[in-house]
Amino acid sequence: MKAGKLSESILKRSVLRQLHNPAVRAPGVGIDFGAVDASAGKQIVTAEACRAFDTFPEAGVYAALNNLACSGAKPLGITMTLLLPTSASENDLRAWISAVSRVSEKEQIPVLGGHTEVLRTVTSPQLIVQAVGEADRELFVTAAGAQPDMDVIVTKWVGLEGTAILATEHREELSARYAQPFLDKAAKYIDYLSIRSEAAVAAKSGVAAMHDLSEGGVFGALWELGQCSGVGLEIDLKKIPIRQETIEICEFFDLNPYKLLSGGSLLLAAADGNALVHAIRQSGGEAVIVGRTTDSNDRVLINGEERRFLETTQTDELWNMVKCN
């Protein structure tokens, strides 16, 4: 199989079909968490994420927290599993644990437990994080709630996480064309990974569906939202928010920025997108309407006079570039 996230077809036939899950909301395509009923009016939600890149281990923690935030849940804590190759040193171990600890302290979320092991079969560090949270049942959201004729919204800018990793892992190559301040700015996009604030605002502001951008970029997230909700899409490519650093770095490596790892950005669907965008901006966030849902099965990208169909989720562009297992 190809490196990276499983394709939708493999996920469905080899994973989801074998799991007979009685959970209130079982995970699936576009739904990266599961939930069960707890006390009156509450649900316990869990979400997991894995990162295998040597750069920015804190991204694994944010990936799990972002998956959880898309349910409308408030995090209660995280657990972690860190698998290291035999080539790793104790200093490497300290660096990875320190990165997890920094996120834990910054987000005020305790580390409830975990497991750390060195394995001969592992060739690069693997961080698996599970986040646990609690959601009010009336505020519980999934990616399956979009209906036809709703606004589609993207927060912040797409490609942030991938841009930061590329600017760090390939700094020497990029330095041949770009100035150091340009690369410094691109690498700092790793500081924008959390979507908790905008997700919390959205959950209280009429959002119908939420899905965080991650592997596969905004194109992957759009496809999964459409599949999960059973709606078509009409998306204006020129309205998708993207930073110039992302565009230029992707051009340098001949990558599609819209298929690039995009942790830090959130995809939303709402009946009144303008009101939701206003609420997010009032809270200090960034958001923009990029298109609408439709009652067809077509997922269409519009670029001026050109119209083309969105393709099913594919391997993230980053897997072609970074040193990972």
DRENNUKE-56797 format. One record per residue (C-alpha): x, y, z; residue number from 1; residue in one letter. Coordinates in Angstrom, 3 decimals. Layout:
DRENNUKE-56797
{c1 X c2 Y c3 Z num NUM residu A} $
...
***
This chain:
DRENNUKE-56797
{c1 0.000 c2 0.000 c3 0.000 num 1 residu M} $
{c1 1.050 c2 3.604 c3 -0.505 num 2 residu K} $
{c1 2.506 c2 5.596 c3 2.380 num 3 residu A} $
{c1 0.121 c2 7.943 c3 4.148 num 4 residu G} $
{c1 -3.565 c2 7.963 c3 4.900 num 5 residu K} $
{c1 -5.577 c2 4.977 c3 3.617 num 6 residu L} $
{c1 -7.628 c2 5.572 c3 0.499 num 7 residu S} $
{c1 -11.384 c2 5.815 c3 1.017 num 8 residu E} $
{c1 -12.018 c2 2.489 c3 -0.734 num 9 residu S} $
{c1 -9.491 c2 0.565 c3 1.401 num 10 residu I} $
{c1 -10.736 c2 2.246 c3 4.578 num 11 residu L} $
{c1 -14.327 c2 1.237 c3 3.840 num 12 residu K} $
{c1 -13.776 c2 -2.371 c3 2.745 num 13 residu R} $
{c1 -10.905 c2 -3.420 c3 5.007 num 14 residu S} $
{c1 -11.514 c2 -1.390 c3 8.170 num 15 residu V} $
{c1 -14.985 c2 0.072 c3 8.640 num 16 residu L} $
{c1 -16.921 c2 -2.942 c3 7.320 num 17 residu R} $
{c1 -15.231 c2 -5.163 c3 9.897 num 18 residu Q} $
{c1 -16.108 c2 -2.939 c3 12.859 num 19 residu L} $
{c1 -19.632 c2 -3.543 c3 14.158 num 20 residu H} $
{c1 -19.668 c2 -0.533 c3 16.416 num 21 residu N} $
{c1 -22.474 c2 0.222 c3 18.890 num 22 residu P} $
{c1 -21.103 c2 3.695 c3 19.644 num 23 residu A} $
{c1 -23.516 c2 6.613 c3 19.536 num 24 residu V} $
{c1 -21.414 c2 7.994 c3 16.702 num 25 residu R} $
{c1 -18.865 c2 5.655 c3 15.206 num 26 residu A} $
{c1 -15.915 c2 6.990 c3 13.213 num 27 residu P} $
{c1 -16.017 c2 6.840 c3 9.435 num 28 residu G} $
{c1 -14.978 c2 8.695 c3 6.292 num 29 residu V} $
{c1 -14.703 c2 12.338 c3 7.349 num 30 residu G} $
{c1 -15.539 c2 11.565 c3 10.997 num 31 residu I} $
{c1 -12.320 c2 11.230 c3 12.986 num 32 residu D} $
{c1 -13.843 c2 10.564 c3 16.415 num 33 residu F} $
{c1 -16.297 c2 8.313 c3 18.212 num 34 residu G} $
{c1 -18.795 c2 9.085 c3 20.970 num 35 residu A} $
{c1 -20.853 c2 7.284 c3 23.613 num 36 residu V} $
{c1 -23.573 c2 8.535 c3 25.940 num 37 residu D} $
{c1 -22.446 c2 9.517 c3 29.424 num 38 residu A} $
{c1 -24.419 c2 11.414 c3 32.065 num 39 residu S} $
{c1 -27.642 c2 13.240 c3 31.233 num 40 residu A} $
{c1 -27.150 c2 15.510 c3 28.249 num 41 residu G} $
{c1 -23.460 c2 14.623 c3 27.872 num 42 residu K} $
{c1 -21.368 c2 12.463 c3 25.565 num 43 residu Q} $
{c1 -17.820 c2 11.199 c3 25.950 num 44 residu I} $
{c1 -15.842 c2 11.657 c3 22.736 num 45 residu V} $
{c1 -12.485 c2 10.156 c3 21.777 num 46 residu T} $
{c1 -10.218 c2 10.944 c3 18.835 num 47 residu A} $
{c1 -6.808 c2 9.741 c3 17.732 num 48 residu E} $
{c1 -4.075 c2 10.937 c3 15.429 num 49 residu A} $
{c1 -0.633 c2 9.758 c3 14.368 num 50 residu C} $
{c1 2.360 c2 11.701 c3 13.138 num 51 residu R} $
{c1 5.469 c2 10.024 c3 11.746 num 52 residu A} $
{c1 7.443 c2 13.106 c3 10.717 num 53 residu F} $
{c1 10.715 c2 13.900 c3 12.494 num 54 residu D} $
{c1 9.827 c2 17.604 c3 12.526 num 55 residu T} $
{c1 7.342 c2 19.219 c3 14.931 num 56 residu F} $
{c1 6.146 c2 16.284 c3 17.092 num 57 residu P} $
{c1 3.661 c2 18.674 c3 18.730 num 58 residu E} $
{c1 1.676 c2 18.449 c3 15.491 num 59 residu A} $
{c1 0.555 c2 14.965 c3 16.535 num 60 residu G} $
{c1 -1.021 c2 16.340 c3 19.702 num 61 residu V} $
{c1 -2.799 c2 19.105 c3 17.823 num 62 residu Y} $
{c1 -4.036 c2 16.646 c3 15.199 num 63 residu A} $
{c1 -5.804 c2 14.602 c3 17.891 num 64 residu A} $
{c1 -7.161 c2 17.694 c3 19.651 num 65 residu L} $
{c1 -8.402 c2 19.095 c3 16.334 num 66 residu N} $
{c1 -10.202 c2 15.847 c3 15.513 num 67 residu N} $
{c1 -11.876 c2 16.043 c3 18.912 num 68 residu L} $
{c1 -12.783 c2 19.723 c3 18.516 num 69 residu A} $
{c1 -14.747 c2 18.928 c3 15.346 num 70 residu C} $
{c1 -17.321 c2 17.146 c3 17.511 num 71 residu S} $
{c1 -17.929 c2 20.228 c3 19.640 num 72 residu G} $
{c1 -16.315 c2 18.482 c3 22.629 num 73 residu A} $
{c1 -14.130 c2 20.093 c3 25.268 num 74 residu K} $
{c1 -10.925 c2 18.099 c3 25.908 num 75 residu P} $
{c1 -10.443 c2 16.392 c3 29.261 num 76 residu L} $
{c1 -6.992 c2 14.934 c3 28.615 num 77 residu G} $
{c1 -4.720 c2 13.031 c3 26.252 num 78 residu I} $
{c1 -2.793 c2 9.770 c3 26.243 num 79 residu T} $
{c1 0.166 c2 9.070 c3 23.992 num 80 residu M} $
{c1 2.202 c2 6.228 c3 22.544 num 81 residu T} $
{c1 5.709 c2 7.008 c3 21.311 num 82 residu L} $
{c1 7.553 c2 4.378 c3 19.270 num 83 residu L} $
{c1 11.218 c2 5.097 c3 18.582 num 84 residu L} $
{c1 13.830 c2 3.428 c3 16.359 num 85 residu P} $
{c1 16.987 c2 1.979 c3 17.888 num 86 residu T} $
{c1 18.923 c2 4.846 c3 16.296 num 87 residu S} $
{c1 17.137 c2 7.335 c3 18.571 num 88 residu A} $
{c1 19.022 c2 8.770 c3 21.526 num 89 residu S} $
{c1 17.767 c2 9.679 c3 24.969 num 90 residu E} $
{c1 18.006 c2 13.319 c3 23.874 num 91 residu N} $
{c1 15.626 c2 12.506 c3 21.009 num 92 residu D} $
{c1 13.238 c2 10.965 c3 23.517 num 93 residu L} $
{c1 13.435 c2 14.047 c3 25.722 num 94 residu R} $
{c1 12.763 c2 16.321 c3 22.741 num 95 residu A} $
{c1 9.605 c2 14.452 c3 21.742 num 96 residu W} $
{c1 8.251 c2 14.305 c3 25.293 num 97 residu I} $
{c1 9.105 c2 17.979 c3 25.768 num 98 residu S} $
{c1 7.093 c2 18.852 c3 22.652 num 99 residu A} $
{c1 4.066 c2 16.980 c3 23.991 num 100 residu V} $
{c1 4.496 c2 18.673 c3 27.366 num 101 residu S} $
{c1 4.603 c2 22.147 c3 25.785 num 102 residu R} $
{c1 1.261 c2 21.598 c3 24.079 num 103 residu V} $
{c1 -0.197 c2 20.109 c3 27.260 num 104 residu S} $
{c1 0.797 c2 23.187 c3 29.261 num 105 residu E} $
{c1 -0.171 c2 25.715 c3 26.588 num 106 residu K} $
{c1 -3.613 c2 24.184 c3 26.023 num 107 residu E} $
{c1 -4.052 c2 23.317 c3 29.729 num 108 residu Q} $
{c1 -4.847 c2 19.695 c3 28.919 num 109 residu I} $
{c1 -3.306 c2 16.975 c3 31.126 num 110 residu P} $
{c1 -1.405 c2 13.951 c3 29.836 num 111 residu V} $
{c1 -3.345 c2 11.093 c3 31.437 num 112 residu L} $
{c1 -0.960 c2 8.301 c3 30.506 num 113 residu G} $
{c1 0.942 c2 6.662 c3 27.714 num 114 residu G} $
{c1 3.501 c2 4.167 c3 26.517 num 115 residu H} $
{c1 7.017 c2 4.627 c3 25.149 num 116 residu T} $
{c1 9.043 c2 1.883 c3 23.482 num 117 residu E} $
{c1 12.119 c2 1.424 c3 21.286 num 118 residu V} $
{c1 11.628 c2 -1.073 c3 18.446 num 119 residu L} $
{c1 13.943 c2 -2.536 c3 15.811 num 120 residu R} $
{c1 11.043 c2 -2.577 c3 13.335 num 121 residu T} $
{c1 10.524 c2 1.190 c3 13.547 num 122 residu V} $
{c1 12.673 c2 3.372 c3 11.271 num 123 residu T} $
{c1 11.452 c2 6.827 c3 12.360 num 124 residu S} $
{c1 9.626 c2 8.165 c3 15.430 num 125 residu P} $
{c1 5.894 c2 7.419 c3 15.564 num 126 residu Q} $
{c1 3.676 c2 9.478 c3 17.873 num 127 residu L} $
{c1 0.098 c2 8.313 c3 18.412 num 128 residu I} $
{c1 -2.097 c2 10.583 c3 20.523 num 129 residu V} $
{c1 -5.596 c2 9.917 c3 21.827 num 130 residu Q} $
{c1 -7.704 c2 12.825 c3 23.060 num 131 residu A} $
{c1 -10.714 c2 12.374 c3 25.332 num 132 residu V} $
{c1 -13.407 c2 14.998 c3 25.783 num 133 residu G} $
{c1 -16.962 c2 15.739 c3 26.819 num 134 residu E} $
{c1 -19.651 c2 17.276 c3 24.622 num 135 residu A} $
{c1 -23.091 c2 18.673 c3 25.347 num 136 residu D} $
{c1 -25.474 c2 16.535 c3 23.315 num 137 residu R} $
{c1 -27.191 c2 19.581 c3 21.795 num 138 residu E} $
{c1 -23.825 c2 20.958 c3 20.625 num 139 residu L} $
{c1 -22.499 c2 17.653 c3 19.242 num 140 residu F} $
{c1 -21.449 c2 18.059 c3 15.594 num 141 residu V} $
{c1 -20.111 c2 15.762 c3 12.867 num 142 residu T} $
{c1 -19.132 c2 16.128 c3 9.222 num 143 residu A} $
{c1 -22.431 c2 14.466 c3 8.259 num 144 residu A} $
{c1 -24.730 c2 17.398 c3 9.009 num 145 residu G} $
{c1 -24.430 c2 19.461 c3 5.831 num 146 residu A} $
{c1 -27.607 c2 19.903 c3 3.780 num 147 residu Q} $
{c1 -28.026 c2 21.222 c3 0.222 num 148 residu P} $
{c1 -27.844 c2 24.996 c3 -0.249 num 149 residu D} $
{c1 -25.575 c2 25.677 c3 2.712 num 150 residu M} $
{c1 -22.491 c2 27.892 c3 2.766 num 151 residu D} $
{c1 -19.082 c2 26.208 c3 2.902 num 152 residu V} $
{c1 -16.486 c2 28.013 c3 5.019 num 153 residu I} $
{c1 -12.730 c2 27.625 c3 5.520 num 154 residu V} $
{c1 -10.906 c2 29.073 c3 8.536 num 155 residu T} $
{c1 -7.370 c2 30.497 c3 8.597 num 156 residu K} $
{c1 -5.340 c2 29.375 c3 5.546 num 157 residu W} $
{c1 -4.866 c2 26.006 c3 3.891 num 158 residu V} $
{c1 -1.508 c2 24.229 c3 3.836 num 159 residu G} $
{c1 -0.139 c2 25.726 c3 7.057 num 160 residu L} $
{c1 1.258 c2 22.545 c3 8.608 num 161 residu E} $
{c1 2.771 c2 21.241 c3 5.386 num 162 residu G} $
{c1 4.331 c2 24.617 c3 4.627 num 163 residu T} $
{c1 5.995 c2 24.746 c3 8.054 num 164 residu A} $
{c1 7.389 c2 21.226 c3 7.664 num 165 residu I} $
{c1 8.712 c2 21.883 c3 4.155 num 166 residu L} $
{c1 10.298 c2 25.186 c3 5.195 num 167 residu A} $
{c1 12.089 c2 23.385 c3 8.023 num 168 residu T} $
{c1 12.995 c2 20.007 c3 6.487 num 169 residu E} $
{c1 14.120 c2 21.524 c3 3.168 num 170 residu H} $
{c1 15.461 c2 24.880 c3 4.314 num 171 residu R} $
{c1 18.848 c2 24.454 c3 2.623 num 172 residu E} $
{c1 17.272 c2 23.789 c3 -0.780 num 173 residu E} $
{c1 14.785 c2 26.633 c3 -0.405 num 174 residu L} $
{c1 17.535 c2 29.047 c3 0.673 num 175 residu S} $
{c1 18.838 c2 29.015 c3 -2.887 num 176 residu A} $
{c1 15.764 c2 31.004 c3 -3.935 num 177 residu R} $
{c1 14.179 c2 32.532 c3 -0.839 num 178 residu Y} $
{c1 15.471 c2 34.903 c3 1.842 num 179 residu A} $
{c1 15.766 c2 33.745 c3 5.442 num 180 residu Q} $
{c1 12.913 c2 35.981 c3 6.732 num 181 residu P} $
{c1 10.596 c2 34.375 c3 4.150 num 182 residu F} $
{c1 11.518 c2 30.888 c3 5.361 num 183 residu L} $
{c1 11.338 c2 31.932 c3 9.022 num 184 residu D} $
{c1 7.777 c2 33.136 c3 8.474 num 185 residu K} $
{c1 6.807 c2 29.912 c3 6.711 num 186 residu A} $
{c1 8.283 c2 27.751 c3 9.488 num 187 residu A} $
{c1 6.341 c2 29.728 c3 12.116 num 188 residu K} $
{c1 3.040 c2 28.571 c3 10.627 num 189 residu Y} $
{c1 3.404 c2 25.605 c3 12.963 num 190 residu I} $
{c1 2.176 c2 27.989 c3 15.683 num 191 residu D} $
{c1 -1.267 c2 28.136 c3 14.020 num 192 residu Y} $
{c1 -2.195 c2 24.457 c3 14.343 num 193 residu L} $
{c1 -4.985 c2 24.643 c3 16.921 num 194 residu S} $
{c1 -8.586 c2 24.965 c3 15.697 num 195 residu I} $
{c1 -10.160 c2 24.730 c3 19.156 num 196 residu R} $
{c1 -11.185 c2 28.379 c3 19.346 num 197 residu S} $
{c1 -12.978 c2 28.585 c3 16.004 num 198 residu E} $
{c1 -14.538 c2 25.131 c3 16.467 num 199 residu A} $
{c1 -15.975 c2 26.165 c3 19.845 num 200 residu A} $
{c1 -17.415 c2 29.347 c3 18.334 num 201 residu V} $
{c1 -18.854 c2 27.419 c3 15.383 num 202 residu A} $
{c1 -20.520 c2 24.829 c3 17.638 num 203 residu A} $
{c1 -22.452 c2 27.635 c3 19.339 num 204 residu K} $
{c1 -23.150 c2 29.632 c3 16.159 num 205 residu S} $
{c1 -25.327 c2 27.448 c3 13.980 num 206 residu G} $
{c1 -22.744 c2 25.217 c3 12.291 num 207 residu V} $
{c1 -24.229 c2 22.138 c3 10.624 num 208 residu A} $
{c1 -21.017 c2 20.218 c3 9.876 num 209 residu A} $
{c1 -17.348 c2 20.473 c3 10.857 num 210 residu M} $
{c1 -14.254 c2 18.716 c3 9.525 num 211 residu H} $
{c1 -10.645 c2 19.657 c3 10.233 num 212 residu D} $
{c1 -8.181 c2 19.849 c3 7.369 num 213 residu L} $
{c1 -5.318 c2 17.390 c3 7.655 num 214 residu S} $
{c1 -3.765 c2 14.839 c3 5.285 num 215 residu E} $
{c1 -4.970 c2 15.367 c3 1.737 num 216 residu G} $
{c1 -5.357 c2 19.099 c3 2.296 num 217 residu G} $
{c1 -8.466 c2 21.127 c3 1.560 num 218 residu V} $
{c1 -9.343 c2 19.006 c3 -1.488 num 219 residu F} $
{c1 -9.359 c2 15.877 c3 0.663 num 220 residu G} $
{c1 -11.446 c2 17.536 c3 3.372 num 221 residu A} $
{c1 -13.974 c2 18.852 c3 0.843 num 222 residu L} $
{c1 -14.387 c2 15.411 c3 -0.688 num 223 residu W} $
{c1 -14.871 c2 13.797 c3 2.728 num 224 residu E} $
{c1 -17.421 c2 16.427 c3 3.785 num 225 residu L} $
{c1 -19.403 c2 15.819 c3 0.605 num 226 residu G} $
{c1 -19.234 c2 12.040 c3 1.012 num 227 residu Q} $
{c1 -20.106 c2 12.089 c3 4.690 num 228 residu C} $
{c1 -23.080 c2 14.437 c3 4.267 num 229 residu S} $
{c1 -24.199 c2 13.064 c3 0.903 num 230 residu G} $
{c1 -24.182 c2 16.465 c3 -0.786 num 231 residu V} $
{c1 -22.641 c2 18.028 c3 -3.858 num 232 residu G} $
{c1 -20.297 c2 21.004 c3 -3.748 num 233 residu L} $
{c1 -19.570 c2 24.082 c3 -5.802 num 234 residu E} $
{c1 -16.305 c2 25.601 c3 -4.596 num 235 residu I} $
{c1 -14.627 c2 28.747 c3 -5.921 num 236 residu D} $
{c1 -10.920 c2 27.903 c3 -6.010 num 237 residu L} $
{c1 -9.906 c2 31.572 c3 -5.918 num 238 residu K} $
{c1 -11.749 c2 32.089 c3 -2.630 num 239 residu K} $
{c1 -9.872 c2 29.362 c3 -0.764 num 240 residu I} $
{c1 -7.571 c2 31.229 c3 1.670 num 241 residu P} $
{c1 -3.901 c2 30.454 c3 1.168 num 242 residu I} $
{c1 -0.680 c2 32.225 c3 2.113 num 243 residu R} $
{c1 1.858 c2 33.336 c3 -0.483 num 244 residu Q} $
{c1 4.599 c2 31.362 c3 1.257 num 245 residu E} $
{c1 2.568 c2 28.177 c3 0.752 num 246 residu T} $
{c1 2.047 c2 28.926 c3 -2.937 num 247 residu I} $
{c1 5.712 c2 29.661 c3 -3.608 num 248 residu E} $
{c1 7.145 c2 26.744 c3 -1.638 num 249 residu I} $
{c1 4.741 c2 24.346 c3 -3.359 num 250 residu C} $
{c1 5.705 c2 25.794 c3 -6.746 num 251 residu E} $
{c1 9.382 c2 25.250 c3 -5.871 num 252 residu F} $
{c1 8.768 c2 21.526 c3 -5.273 num 253 residu F} $
{c1 6.029 c2 21.135 c3 -7.914 num 254 residu D} $
{c1 3.386 c2 20.261 c3 -5.305 num 255 residu L} $
{c1 -0.327 c2 21.004 c3 -5.277 num 256 residu N} $
{c1 -0.914 c2 23.298 c3 -2.255 num 257 residu P} $
{c1 -4.574 c2 22.277 c3 -2.092 num 258 residu Y} $
{c1 -3.552 c2 18.655 c3 -1.425 num 259 residu K} $
{c1 -0.949 c2 19.575 c3 1.194 num 260 residu L} $
{c1 -1.134 c2 18.702 c3 4.896 num 261 residu L} $
{c1 -3.329 c2 21.470 c3 6.317 num 262 residu S} $
{c1 -3.529 c2 21.125 c3 10.087 num 263 residu G} $
{c1 -4.730 c2 24.409 c3 11.600 num 264 residu G} $
{c1 -7.616 c2 25.002 c3 9.208 num 265 residu S} $
{c1 -11.263 c2 24.020 c3 9.663 num 266 residu L} $
{c1 -13.973 c2 23.249 c3 7.095 num 267 residu L} $
{c1 -17.523 c2 24.238 c3 8.029 num 268 residu L} $
{c1 -21.016 c2 24.099 c3 6.552 num 269 residu A} $
{c1 -23.793 c2 26.396 c3 7.763 num 270 residu A} $
{c1 -27.171 c2 27.683 c3 6.616 num 271 residu A} $
{c1 -26.043 c2 31.250 c3 7.338 num 272 residu D} $
{c1 -22.370 c2 31.372 c3 6.490 num 273 residu G} $
{c1 -22.096 c2 35.135 c3 6.822 num 274 residu N} $
{c1 -23.277 c2 35.001 c3 10.438 num 275 residu A} $
{c1 -20.839 c2 32.197 c3 11.227 num 276 residu L} $
{c1 -17.925 c2 34.000 c3 9.568 num 277 residu V} $
{c1 -18.812 c2 37.135 c3 11.541 num 278 residu H} $
{c1 -18.874 c2 35.179 c3 14.824 num 279 residu A} $
{c1 -15.454 c2 33.643 c3 14.148 num 280 residu I} $
{c1 -13.957 c2 37.005 c3 13.189 num 281 residu R} $
{c1 -15.463 c2 38.634 c3 16.273 num 282 residu Q} $
{c1 -13.616 c2 36.048 c3 18.368 num 283 residu S} $
{c1 -10.324 c2 36.952 c3 16.676 num 284 residu G} $
{c1 -10.264 c2 34.185 c3 14.070 num 285 residu G} $
{c1 -10.134 c2 34.182 c3 10.278 num 286 residu E} $
{c1 -12.810 c2 32.621 c3 8.062 num 287 residu A} $
{c1 -14.220 c2 33.000 c3 4.560 num 288 residu V} $
{c1 -17.056 c2 31.491 c3 2.511 num 289 residu I} $
{c1 -15.608 c2 29.471 c3 -0.386 num 290 residu V} $
{c1 -18.726 c2 27.937 c3 -1.923 num 291 residu G} $
{c1 -22.005 c2 26.119 c3 -1.353 num 292 residu R} $
{c1 -23.419 c2 22.634 c3 -0.996 num 293 residu T} $
{c1 -25.821 c2 21.328 c3 -3.649 num 294 residu T} $
{c1 -28.448 c2 18.599 c3 -4.005 num 295 residu D} $
{c1 -26.462 c2 16.735 c3 -6.676 num 296 residu S} $
{c1 -23.640 c2 14.218 c3 -6.388 num 297 residu N} $
{c1 -21.222 c2 16.503 c3 -8.244 num 298 residu D} $
{c1 -18.345 c2 18.109 c3 -6.357 num 299 residu R} $
{c1 -17.203 c2 20.909 c3 -8.602 num 300 residu V} $
{c1 -14.184 c2 23.227 c3 -8.411 num 301 residu L} $
{c1 -14.664 c2 26.560 c3 -10.168 num 302 residu I} $
{c1 -11.647 c2 28.553 c3 -11.351 num 303 residu N} $
{c1 -12.883 c2 31.494 c3 -13.408 num 304 residu G} $
{c1 -14.531 c2 30.003 c3 -16.500 num 305 residu E} $
{c1 -13.128 c2 26.543 c3 -15.812 num 306 residu E} $
{c1 -15.196 c2 23.904 c3 -14.002 num 307 residu R} $
{c1 -13.739 c2 20.548 c3 -13.030 num 308 residu R} $
{c1 -14.711 c2 17.724 c3 -10.736 num 309 residu F} $
{c1 -13.096 c2 17.166 c3 -7.359 num 310 residu L} $
{c1 -11.421 c2 13.768 c3 -7.111 num 311 residu E} $
{c1 -11.587 c2 11.282 c3 -4.268 num 312 residu T} $
{c1 -9.101 c2 11.700 c3 -1.422 num 313 residu T} $
{c1 -5.526 c2 10.992 c3 -2.530 num 314 residu Q} $
{c1 -2.146 c2 10.653 c3 -0.818 num 315 residu T} $
{c1 -0.956 c2 13.878 c3 0.764 num 316 residu D} $
{c1 1.649 c2 15.782 c3 -1.238 num 317 residu E} $
{c1 3.959 c2 15.906 c3 1.777 num 318 residu L} $
{c1 4.613 c2 12.169 c3 1.713 num 319 residu W} $
{c1 6.575 c2 12.689 c3 -1.499 num 320 residu N} $
{c1 8.930 c2 15.139 c3 0.188 num 321 residu M} $
{c1 9.722 c2 14.591 c3 3.857 num 322 residu V} $
{c1 11.765 c2 11.890 c3 5.526 num 323 residu K} $
{c1 9.191 c2 9.697 c3 7.189 num 324 residu C} $
{c1 8.396 c2 6.033 c3 7.575 num 325 residu N} $
***
